[in-house]
Amino acid sequence: MVAEHLDTGRNGEDAAEAFLASKGFVIIERNYRYGHGEIDIIARDGDYTVFVEVKSRSNDRFGAPEYSITPGKQRQLRRVAAGYMYEHGFSELACRFDVVAVEFRNGSAACRHLVNAFTQM
């Protein structure tokens, strides 16, 4: 049996992918792993490659989903993005880091998109 939080996370990533696609994003990859880290969604938005962290909640007991992205998590995402660039032979890449916060309420997903949620440095 899959733990409820893992199911919420997977459903949140599905909802985020559909949400981004509806906004015209082209999904390149999901659950990209490099080293000990993972980026939930890698997508194209115009000229930008977008590294997307998805945070999902089924209740507000721990606050809004986006508040769980700590400075340490941001560093890890930057390292994984650098690994993606290395593996794909990009020396430079116009990119940004977005967050999609997904909250499940009454059986439906509400998505908030934080564009350029944190910097590359």
Secondary structure, DSSP 8 states (H G I E B T S, - for coil): ---HHHHHHHHHHHHHHHHHHHTT-EEEEEEEEETTEEEEEEEEETTEEEEEEEEEESSSTT--GGGG--HHHHHHHHHHHHHHHHHTT-SS--EEEEEEEEEEETTEEEEEEEEEEE---
